[in-house]
């Protein structure tokens, strides 16, 4: 069996085309089997099996640089570079990463978890190669969905201008996570649909080759003829006008065609774009039928149970669905409300909003910067845009958040999904910096719900608030199962909630950490320690009156947040006491540390950084002295 022989890319160099085709099938079977246990990005990897095999067959990794955009389609690359025996640990705590990881292998040369970065990185590597007078190949892989990202377009422009030798592989599967949108996607569709293009192009080139090389008018006429034929054939003229040699479209599952394309590209002294058409989920019929569902999956049954939904019964709704349901309900009586997504309609549950209000739902593609400023434009003309976006992806629109939204004090709402620790997607997707990167910007209000019921009230608060931008952030996954109020109500801006009265120590917690603090309080009561629990649901503005009251009552404080301690809620509270010249308050911070927490279950990630009931109990008890049988705070 060919797969058993693979421990290094060189192991496939002597394979025949037939053996490579057999290897491709074996890799697909391997991935389908392994991911049924661990979960992972199935459909994207099934679509690039032959492409990755050909790259390693023709080129010399790691001398030649393979730069994967996003990196979630790198499983085949990992298999071919000696990591197939680690796939039982894929995306598990301390196991194999689901993305490219430089510390894992010398063959992993570029890390990414966000899209549209590979072309810029490749350009940097090509420039460095030439400055160092080296001769390696630089090959960037990017999906058609990622081409909508502004960064990719900026890189295309620069690469075409500099004319550095490199290969860009456009993996065209007509999908990112959601169906692609935009003019570039439509242009690629035209190319894909022109079945006669390649044949006509070859015939035209052969005819032109037979014309003698002469100067003057005839030469200019021939060049005009070539240009006219490019437009006539609906070729990759967009890329050729940008300065690329265009090859394609070609079948991305045909090994011989792929080999010929790369060999042809290698002869070009400048940038070449190879347009490869692939099928996302290739080789596994459920993934081919519904590549969105199978883009990134948890463990699954190899033979799905058709009656599985009936067997599951009623489940707790996700935070995303609670947000969407609340927005739908409020939009029925408020025509200002518009839903915005950057290629994540299902992930943010705005697809349900689109079912009710198709004309008021806008998917801009992978373009968070554009989405943010577009929302500012909508708000400027009196609409109420809700931009539902993952925390980690909103980072990409920081300048627009500052310059276009907050500076102009426009009524844009940011529904920030996947906030906090996200588990097996790991460090590139941890939603832990949003509070820090938003809190210092003037004019914005920031909320964090303790549960799904409070989330629906925050949606209502955001609709009613008309004094500038407002944001609320909520975690990945299901709510905690609390009773949902029938009527949604606005929360007083800047108000905190005392969840549990206590004595000498108060925990100021946000989001899921409130429930954690409540559990710690129950444990401490067994030792006659009565912990006060406060839901610090507004991170900006803070509840100044409550903070002053806590200081006046000599309370020691523990700040509990599933976000960066640098710049987060704890920093805000310390800054407040400093400004007010209140120096008698003892403050302990628990949160996300000053390093990147890697992939694994949220349970293990919380244990690693001390966001556990046991650690809260330990920290609280550490604040006390026992004197004469009486607990007193330490000085």
Protein Blocks (a to p, Z undefined) as FASTA:
>chain_A
ZZlmpcbfklmmmpcfklmmmmmmmmmmmmmmmmmmnopafklmmmmmmmmmmmmmmmcc
fkbacddehjlmmmmmmmmnopmmmmmmgoiahiacfbdcfklpmklmbdcfbehklmmm
mmmmmmmmmmnopabdcdddddfklmmpmklmmmmmmmmmnopacddddddehiakbcce
djklmmmmmmmmmmmlmmmmmmmmmmmmmpccdehjllmmmmmmmmmmmmmnopaklmmm
nopaceddddfkbmklmmmmmmmmmmpgcdddddddddehihiaklmmmmmlmmpccddd
fbdcfklmmmnopadddfklmmmmmmmmmmmmomkbccddehilmmnopmmmmmmmmmlc
ccebjafklmmmmmmmmmmnopacdddddfklmmmmmmmmmmmmmmnopacddddehiaj
ebjnommlocfklmmmmmmpghiacdddfbfklmmmmmmmmmmpcgbccdddddehjdeh
iacdfbdcdddehiacdfbgcfkbccddehjllmmmmmmmmmmmmnopacdddddfbfbd
cdfklmmmmmmnopacdddddbdfehpamlmmmmmmmmnopakbccdddddddbdcdedd
fklmmmmnopafklmmmmmmmmpcceehiacddZZ
